Amino acid sequence: MPRPPRDRKPPAGKPHRGRPAHDGGRPPRPEPGHRGAARKGAPSRSATRADGRPGRPAHQPHQSREARPPFARHPERDGGGGSRQGRDAHAPGRSDRRPSHPGRTRAPEAERNGRRDRRGGQAPFADRAPDLGAVWYPGPNAREVRAEAGQDLAHFLVNLCKQKISVRAARRYLEEGCCRIDGRVETFGSRELKRGEVVEFAIPESHEHLFDPRRVLYDQAGVLAYDKPAWLAVTPTDGPKSWSLLDILRGQFPELQPVHRLDADTSGIVLFARTTDIAQRLEALFREHAVKKTYLALVRGHPREIGLHRSYLVKVESRRGFEKWASGRGENAREAVTAWTVEERLGRYASRLRIEPQTGRTHQIRIHLAEGGHPLLGEKVYVRGWKGTPIEAPRLMLHAAELGFIHPATQREVRWTLPMPADIEGVLARLREP
């Protein structure tokens, strides 16, 4: 006779052989009269049978957890009698474990709080105050947003500083973490302010620059050469004009005219003219590539010992205070040529180069190094998808170290040389460490 399938219910009153008649869970209680049921008034089972053999122990009533003895041990299963305290007296590190036997009780709450956590950390103590986190209090220079609600953060900071910095400088300070809103650092200059927010802003003292006569390298026959520090634009770009080298120098030389420019993050020699005639002559020398310029740079990776990069640069992006160029073709494309020589290999991930640009296009050195696969240290715009090990640098590691030409008024050769600034020397020292 074939067996019925498993998913088919058996007929009523005929359960499957070997299967219980109930539908799962606990087995049903035996009905009265069944041999497994306890008869009312029946005597309890004795410890010995009639034939003298040992019988089953008498039924013990259920004990509550409070009534059970603490740390009770099974003599056969736990490997010997005695309490847990006695066994663990000779086994350090085991007395603080939680009991696993169902008959053992847990230690009091105060005792558990004083124990060390299993993962190595300190367990919270009962008398320790709860940690509410850091509390922020506005500083003396904090400003609450009221009528300025809806204004972007960069222009708000310019007005907050009473037109002493430019919008570009404000964005740079934001990237450095110099601004907090309601206690949290804010780095986006386009963030729209809301009424009631508290803004704190402070300008780092190290980036402020005043006229320093020790930085004047040359001041004769209408030509002024100045050692420009980093973080300072040569000419004003947008907004107020006080945060540029030209305006700082015009406080001492009102007739000064710029003829040579460097990026704000680049340090080194900058030329100015003190008369219109000298300015026109110097500009002609730059157009004819008669001015010899030499830069020192720290780049990522190891380029070949000597190289020359030539391309045509076009402007691909332009907005207020920002320009981006790239190699390409077009009506306004301008030729750019850059030559370099490796002076030192700095470990496995950097090199020091001596760069001689034969033309003077905007961002020429930065673009050519990035296109060659070795961007400048500190570069954030022209990186060309660099995937190597990042090296921390406070700014662009580029320094205009040498500049020379034939003076248009005296017809004599003039040349200036500057050493590496302190910030680049610091990065060099770290890279030279084994």
C-alpha positions in Angstrom: 0.0 0.0 0.0 1.6 3.3 -1.0 2.3 5.9 1.7 0.4 9.1 1.5 2.4 12.2 0.4 3.8 14.4 3.1 1.7 17.4 2.2 -1.5 15.4 2.4 -3.4 15.5 5.7 -4.2 12.0 7.1 -7.8 11.0 7.6 -9.5 12.1 10.7 -8.7 9.8 13.6 -5.8 8.1 11.7 -2.5 9.9 12.3 0.6 9.0 10.4 2.7 6.2 11.9 5.6 7.6 13.8 4.2 11.2 13.9 2.4 12.9 16.7 -1.2 13.7 16.3 -0.8 17.3 17.3 0.1 20.1 15.0 3.5 21.1 16.4 4.7 22.9 19.5 4.5 21.3 22.8 3.2 17.7 23.0 -0.4 17.5 24.3 -1.0 16.7 27.9 -2.0 13.1 28.5 -5.6 12.6 29.1 -6.9 11.3 32.4 -6.6 7.5 32.5 -3.5 7.4 30.3 -0.6 5.5 31.6 1.6 8.6 31.4 -0.8 10.7 33.5 -0.4 11.1 37.2 -3.3 9.5 39.1 -4.8 11.5 41.9 -3.6 10.2 45.2 -1.0 7.9 43.7 2.2 7.6 45.7 5.4 9.1 44.4 8.0 6.9 42.9 10.5 5.5 45.3 14.2 5.7 44.9 14.4 1.8 44.9 12.2 -0.7 43.2 10.7 -3.8 44.6 13.5 -6.0 43.3 16.1 -3.8 45.0 17.3 -2.1 41.8 17.7 1.8 42.0 14.7 3.5 40.7 14.0 7.0 39.3 14.3 9.8 41.8 11.1 11.3 43.2 9.7 14.4 41.5 11.1 17.6 42.9 9.0 20.7 43.0 10.1 23.6 40.8 12.4 26.1 42.5 12.4 29.7 41.7 15.6 31.5 40.8 15.7 33.2 44.1 15.4 29.9 46.0 18.2 28.2 44.1 21.7 28.3 45.7 24.0 30.7 44.0 26.6 29.2 41.6 25.4 25.7 42.1 27.5 23.1 40.2 26.7 19.8 38.7 29.2 17.4 40.2 29.6 15.1 37.1 29.2 17.6 34.3 31.3 20.4 35.7 34.2 18.1 36.7 34.0 18.0 40.4 32.2 19.5 43.3 32.7 22.8 44.9 31.5 26.3 44.2 32.6 28.5 41.3 34.5 30.8 43.7 36.6 28.0 45.0 37.4 26.7 41.5 38.2 30.2 40.1 40.4 31.1 43.1 43.4 29.5 41.3 42.3 30.7 37.7 42.9 34.4 37.3 40.7 36.2 34.8 37.8 33.8 35.0 36.0 35.1 38.1 34.5 38.0 36.1 32.8 35.9 33.5 29.0 35.7 33.4 27.6 32.4 34.6 26.4 30.2 31.8 24.6 27.6 33.9 20.9 28.3 34.1 20.9 27.8 37.8 23.5 30.5 38.5 22.4 34.0 39.4 23.9 37.1 37.9 26.0 39.5 39.9 24.5 42.7 41.3 24.3 45.7 39.0 26.9 47.7 41.0 29.4 44.8 40.8 28.9 44.4 37.0 29.4 48.1 36.4 32.8 48.0 38.1 34.1 45.2 35.9 36.3 45.7 32.9 34.6 45.1 29.5 35.6 41.9 27.7 36.7 43.9 24.6 39.4 45.8 26.5 37.5 49.0 27.2 36.4 50.4 30.6 32.8 49.6 31.5 30.8 52.6 32.6 30.8 53.2 36.3 27.6 53.7 38.2 28.7 57.1 39.6 30.0 58.5 36.3 28.1 61.5 34.9 26.6 61.0 31.4 28.6 62.5 28.5 26.6 65.3 27.0 29.3 66.1 24.3 31.2 69.3 23.7 29.4 72.6 24.5 30.0 75.5 22.1 30.0 79.1 23.2 30.3 82.0 20.7 33.6 83.9 20.8 34.0 87.7 21.1 34.2 88.1 17.3 30.9 86.2 16.7 28.2 87.8 14.6 24.5 86.9 14.4 22.9 86.9 11.0 20.0 89.3 10.8 19.4 91.5 7.8 22.1 89.6 5.9 19.9 86.5 5.7 19.9 85.1 2.1 23.4 86.4 1.4 26.2 84.0 0.5 28.9 83.4 3.1 31.9 84.7 1.0 30.4 88.2 0.5 29.2 88.2 4.1 32.7 87.8 5.3 34.0 90.5 3.1 31.5 92.9 4.6 32.2 91.6 8.1 35.9 92.5 7.6 34.9 96.0 6.4 36.2 95.4 2.8 39.8 94.5 4.0 39.8 91.2 2.1 38.6 90.1 -1.3 36.0 87.5 -2.1 38.8 85.2 -3.4 40.7 85.6 -0.1 37.5 84.8 1.8 37.0 81.6 -0.1 40.6 80.6 0.5 40.2 81.2 4.3 37.0 79.1 4.2 38.9 76.2 2.6 41.4 76.5 5.5 38.7 76.1 8.1 38.8 79.7 9.4 35.0 80.1 9.7 32.4 78.5 11.9 28.6 78.6 11.8 26.8 77.7 15.0 30.0 76.0 16.1 30.6 73.9 13.0 33.3 74.6 10.4 32.0 75.8 7.0 34.1 75.6 3.9 31.7 76.7 1.1 31.6 80.3 0.2 28.3 79.9 -1.7 26.4 78.8 1.4 23.3 80.8 1.9 23.0 82.2 5.4 19.8 82.0 7.5 18.5 84.4 10.0 19.6 83.6 13.6 22.8 81.8 12.6 26.0 82.7 14.5 29.1 83.2 12.3 32.7 83.3 13.6 35.6 84.2 11.4 39.2 84.9 12.0 42.1 85.7 9.6 45.3 83.8 10.2 48.1 86.2 11.1 50.6 84.3 9.1 48.9 85.2 5.8 48.8 88.9 6.5 51.5 90.9 4.7 52.6 94.5 5.0 55.3 96.3 3.1 58.7 94.9 4.1 61.7 96.9 2.8 63.9 93.8 3.3 62.0 92.2 0.4 62.9 94.9 -2.1 65.5 93.2 -4.3 66.1 96.1 -6.7 64.9 99.7 -7.1 66.9 101.5 -9.8 66.3 103.2 -13.1 62.6 102.8 -13.0 62.6 99.0 -12.2 61.4 97.5 -8.9 61.9 93.8 -8.1 60.2 92.5 -5.0 60.2 89.1 -3.2 56.5 88.2 -3.1 55.4 85.8 -0.3 52.8 83.1 -0.9 49.1 83.6 -0.4 49.1 87.0 -1.9 47.8 88.0 -5.4 50.0 90.4 -7.4 47.1 92.4 -8.8 43.5 92.8 -7.5 41.0 90.4 -9.0 37.6 91.1 -7.6 36.0 92.9 -4.7 38.1 95.2 -2.6 41.7 95.9 -3.8 43.6 96.0 -0.5 44.5 92.3 -0.5 47.0 92.4 -3.3 50.7 93.1 -3.6 50.2 96.0 -5.9 48.1 98.0 -3.5 50.5 97.2 -0.6 53.4 98.6 -2.6 51.5 101.6 -3.9 51.4 102.8 -0.3 55.2 103.4 -0.7 55.4 103.9 -4.5 52.2 105.5 -5.8 53.3 105.4 -9.5 54.0 101.6 -9.6 52.7 99.6 -12.6 52.7 95.8 -12.8 54.5 94.1 -15.7 54.9 90.6 -14.4 52.5 88.3 -12.5 52.6 85.2 -10.4 49.8 83.0 -9.0 48.7 83.9 -5.5 50.0 80.6 -4.1 53.4 81.0 -5.9 56.3 82.8 -4.2 59.3 84.5 -5.7 60.5 87.5 -7.7 58.0 89.9 -9.2 58.8 92.9 -11.5 57.2 96.4 -11.4 57.8 99.5 -13.3 57.9 103.0 -11.8 57.3 104.9 -15.1 55.1 104.3 -18.1 58.1 104.2 -20.5 59.9 101.5 -18.5 56.6 99.5 -18.2 56.2 99.5 -22.0 59.8 98.4 -22.5 59.6 95.6 -20.0 56.4 94.3 -21.5 58.1 94.2 -24.9 60.9 92.1 -23.4 58.3 89.6 -22.0 56.6 89.4 -25.4 59.9 88.7 -27.1 60.8 86.1 -24.5 63.9 88.0 -23.6 63.4 87.6 -19.9 65.0 84.5 -18.4 62.9 82.9 -15.6 63.8 79.9 -13.5 61.4 78.2 -11.1 62.0 75.5 -8.4 59.2 73.0 -7.9 58.3 69.9 -6.0 56.3 67.4 -8.1 54.7 64.0 -7.6 56.4 61.0 -8.9 59.7 60.7 -10.9 59.7 62.4 -14.3 62.6 61.8 -16.8 65.8 63.7 -16.1 65.3 66.3 -18.9 62.1 67.2 -20.7 60.4 69.7 -22.9 56.6 70.1 -23.1 54.9 72.1 -25.9 51.2 72.8 -26.3 48.6 75.4 -27.1 46.6 76.7 -24.2 42.9 77.8 -24.3 40.7 79.1 -21.6 38.1 76.4 -20.7 36.5 78.1 -17.6 36.2 81.6 -16.3 34.2 83.1 -13.5 34.7 85.9 -11.0 38.2 85.4 -9.4 38.9 82.1 -11.1 40.3 81.0 -14.5 41.1 77.5 -15.8 43.1 76.7 -18.9 43.9 73.5 -20.8 45.8 72.4 -23.9 43.7 72.5 -27.0 43.0 74.2 -30.3 41.0 77.3 -31.0 41.0 80.8 -32.3 42.5 82.2 -29.1 44.9 79.3 -28.5 48.4 80.5 -27.5 51.6 78.5 -27.7 53.3 77.5 -24.4 56.7 75.8 -24.0 58.2 74.5 -20.7 61.6 72.9 -20.1 62.6 71.1 -16.9 65.6 69.3 -15.3 65.4 66.9 -12.4 67.7 68.1 -9.6 66.8 65.6 -6.8 64.8 62.4 -6.3 62.9 62.7 -3.1 62.2 59.1 -1.9 59.7 57.1 -3.9 56.9 59.6 -4.5 58.4 63.1 -5.3 61.1 65.0 -7.1 62.6 68.5 -7.1 62.7 70.1 -10.6 64.4 73.2 -12.1 61.9 74.6 -14.6 62.7 77.2 -17.3 59.5 78.3 -19.1 60.2 79.7 -22.6 56.8 81.4 -22.7 54.8 83.1 -20.0 51.2 81.8 -20.3 48.7 81.7 -17.5 49.1 78.5 -15.4 51.6 77.2 -18.0 53.9 75.3 -15.6 51.0 73.8 -13.6 49.2 72.5 -16.8 52.3 71.0 -18.4 53.4 69.2 -15.3 49.9 67.8 -14.8 49.7 66.7 -18.5 53.0 65.0 -18.1 51.7 62.9 -15.2 53.6 64.7 -12.5 51.5 67.5 -11.0 52.8 70.0 -8.4 52.6 69.1 -4.7 49.7 71.1 -3.3 47.9 71.3 -6.7 44.1 71.1 -6.4 43.0 72.2 -9.9 45.3 70.6 -12.4 45.8 67.1 -11.1 44.8 65.0 -14.2 43.4 62.1 -12.2 46.5 61.4 -10.1 46.2 58.1 -8.3 49.5 57.9 -6.5 50.2 58.4 -2.8 49.1 61.8 -1.6 51.7 64.1 0.0 50.6 66.9 2.2 51.7 70.4 1.2 50.5 73.7 2.6 50.3 75.4 -0.9 51.6 75.0 -4.4 55.2 73.9 -4.2 56.4 76.4 -6.8 58.9 79.2 -6.3 60.2 81.9 -8.8 63.9 81.6 -7.8 65.7 83.4 -10.6 65.0 86.2 -13.0 67.3 88.1 -15.4 67.2 90.4 -18.4 68.9 93.4 -20.1 67.8 96.6 -18.4 66.0 98.7 -21.0 67.4 102.0 -19.6 71.0 101.1 -18.7 71.5 98.2 -21.2 73.2 96.2 -18.5 72.3 92.7 -17.5 70.5 92.4 -14.2 69.8 89.1 -12.4 68.4 88.1 -9.0 68.3 84.8 -7.2 66.3 83.8 -4.2 66.6 80.7 -1.9 63.8 78.3 -1.2 61.2 79.8 1.3 60.7 78.2 4.7 57.5 76.3 3.9 59.0 74.6 0.9 62.1 73.8 2.9 59.9 72.1 5.5 58.3 69.9 2.9 61.7 69.0 1.5 63.0 68.0 4.9 60.1 65.6 5.4 60.5 64.1 2.0 64.2 63.5 2.6 63.6 61.5 5.7 64.2 57.8 5.3 
